[in-house]
Amino acid sequence: MTSESTETNAGVTDKNSPSPVSFAETALRLGGKSEEEATRTGAIDQADDHVEAMFQPQYQTVSSPIHRAVWDRSLPVELFQASEVETDEDVQTVMDNSVELVRRHKEQGTLLDENKKVSEAMLDELGGVGYWGLLVDREHGGSGASFRSFAPFLTRMALVDGNIAGLASVHGCIGAVDPVRTFGSEEQKQRFLPGLASGERLSAFALTEPGAGSDLTALKTRAERNGDHFLVNGEKLFITNAVPGRTIGLVCLVDDSPAVLICELPDEENDQVQFNKYGLYALKQQYNQGIIFKDFKVPVDNLLKPVRGTGLTIAYHGLNLGRIALCAISAASMRIMMAGMLPWAQYRYTYGEKIAHRELVQRRLGRLAGLIVACDALVAWGSSLIDQGYRGEMECIIAKIFGSEMGKEAAIELCMKTHGGRSFLHGHLIGDNIHEYLAPCIYEGEGEMLGMAFFKSLVKHHGTRFFEPVGKALQAAGIKKPNMLNPRHAWALKGVLGPYAGWMAGQYLWPRSWSQLPPMPESLKQHATFAIDQLQKSAKQISGTMRKHQLKLADRQCRMSELSSRIQSLVVMLCTSLYAANQQDEVVVDAADVLCQQITLELTGRRTPDSFYRDITRLGATVAEGGFASLTGLEPGEILMNY
Ligand SMILES: Cc1cc2nc3c(=O)[nH]c(=O)nc-3n(C[C@H](O)[C@H](O)[C@H](O)COP(=O)(O)OP(=O)(O)OC[C@H]3O[C@@H](n4cnc5c(N)ncnc54)[C@H](O)[C@@H]3O)c2cc1C
């Protein structure tokens, strides 16, 4: 399916429309939170409900693979398998030409300008070969690549240059392309998309403000109507690709409600638009600046009007794609790290032996191989779901958290430690890029905050169905702490506990049905079986936690975070084992196996057996000898301070 399928499935039906007060808001209010906190959290939750309502019921969160894996009576294995990449010829040509162009400029040293930023000439040339229009449909001047081909293509591009790959995500996923193509009227699409596709207008996404990052309800930038224009006032911070002449998707308040305005920034700073320039360690080859608006005029026709919801609804939609893109780029960064570790591990002798022969180094290489395969698996799976029309909220969050956290681990625990002191030399991959490897943990949502969002999505339906009625009954009876031995309390809850008791009985009395796995190597089959079993058992664990903390659960962040990462690890395990089972390369199978063994050890808390060390070091030794095929074509890293 093409990327348009996302739009096709974004049909709104009344029966899907969210209720006026969200579950989170109700729960916080019942739990005794301040009116401000309840309303603010409710606004975020409602934006989420509105995104949800855009999708047909079979593609909404309750029908998503992860939700079903935990709450359904059998886990739908087929929903954890990635579809094949099918790239049509025109799209393939755009992709090949784009990679070739960047490679050539890199070799000729013409990628960056005098400020050491990706040069405008380079960006223009990429427009000429169709790079910026990959995600724009053909009707509006692009080539209409499916997300399933686009996402792994970003890994390929990032192997040549991570910044150019990152800019494609900023422009196509979180920038103006996705908001216009998904939420724009036909007139807006015709007006904006051709310029965005050709790269005449590259784009950015401006959400964060000095006082509003994790808390998006604190937005202050405001657009006030003045005839056929809005006048925008306020300040944005940390905006990637914010330079004069760009088009931005600006999230700001219109009539006190978050909205998205498509703004064409002037070609030069003026009294209405100023850039706040600061030193930033991350994204050093791109522009990342603040923008200060003073009575900046934007035509009223540039306001995007989602059928339901607000600007936050639009923001959430694009962020999902960006999260898979981030994981795809991380898969490339880790390959580059590996390509740098291999020659060094062969070159460096200590105590008369090359370090490539040492277990600790082999273990790092084995681990790195597993992380790369898992990132590839998440990208393949997540992008398949997006093309099938799934909302993919939780699935995209996993890709983002895993991609960024493992990128950080790879840089610090695996790559830096193996290179020793040379890691800190100018010209070294780690020394020069450490902030590039750390920043993904923060942008597009900090990992632990996203982990809680993941958990909230997972429990929302269960909570609304079983716990909200209980909370409301308690509130109506004025009971703060229920005690079932107290007849008044039991009476107050008589009508609302039955459905939950029925659900609980089902969990204990009827075994879950067996999920049929496809043919796969025995080692991977064991991992997939473990993951399925644990995912299915987690319904009782999560529900138990909800029962225990009830309306105070929102305050039990550490527990939510722990449960969330557990589920995430199991999903990574299931996807990676299914993905690797489909690959022909035995090293990929072994890499998936060691990664899954490690996850099992973490989740069960067992001591590491010798057999695991044997497996991971054997894999590492194979990788050290050049056995990891997907590094083919990558330049081996340079050895600094050779002797
Ligand atoms: C390199 C880079 C590029 C970026 N590009 C863009 C861009 O293009 N467009 C854009 O709009 N933004 C961009 N950002 C901004 C980025 O999305 C935000 O930095 C991020 O969302 C976190 O917001 P914050 O920095 O304001 O963190 P804060 O809101 O200050 O939060 C700091 C930390 O406090 C903790 N915290 C906050 N609230 C809670 C809570 N309720 N419970 C528990 N813990 C909490 C979390 O650990 C959080 O990470 C970029 C940032 C960077 C660094």
The ligand as an ORCA input file, in Angstrom:
! r2SCAN-3c Opt
* xyz 0 1
  C      18.615     18.529     19.028
  C      17.194     18.864     19.275
  C      16.325     19.039     18.202
  C      14.990     19.392     18.427
  N      14.168     19.656     17.364
  C      12.893     20.115     17.590
  C      12.050     20.508     16.496
  O      12.436     20.423     15.336
  N      10.820     20.992     16.786
  C      10.350     21.098     18.057
  O       9.235     21.550     18.235
  N      11.131     20.733     19.116
  C      12.377     20.248     18.908
  N      13.189     19.884     19.972
  C      12.677     20.006     21.324
  C      12.416     18.653     21.980
  O      11.332     18.001     21.369
  C      12.223     18.897     23.480
  O      13.489     19.262     23.993
  C      11.698     17.683     24.211
  O      10.378     17.403     23.812
  C      11.734     17.845     25.719
  O      11.218     19.078     26.104
  P      12.059     20.025     27.082
  O      13.462     20.095     26.578
  O      11.338     21.315     27.221
  O      12.071     19.229     28.426
  P      11.289     19.605     29.773
  O       9.844     19.797     29.491
  O      12.009     20.698     30.434
  O      11.463     18.274     30.594
  C      12.747     17.885     31.093
  C      12.614     16.526     31.699
  O      11.829     16.587     32.881
  C      11.168     15.364     33.070
  N       9.731     15.631     33.134
  C       9.029     16.639     32.581
  N       7.729     16.536     32.877
  C       7.574     15.438     33.623
  C       6.463     14.775     34.237
  N       5.216     15.229     34.120
  N       6.700     13.638     34.901
  C       7.942     13.125     35.028
  N       9.031     13.712     34.487
  C       8.858     14.849     33.807
  C      11.481     14.481     31.843
  O      12.575     13.621     32.106
  C      11.888     15.507     30.817
  O      12.725     14.997     29.820
  C      14.523     19.525     19.753
  C      15.393     19.306     20.825
  C      16.710     18.992     20.603
  C      17.623     18.791     21.763
*
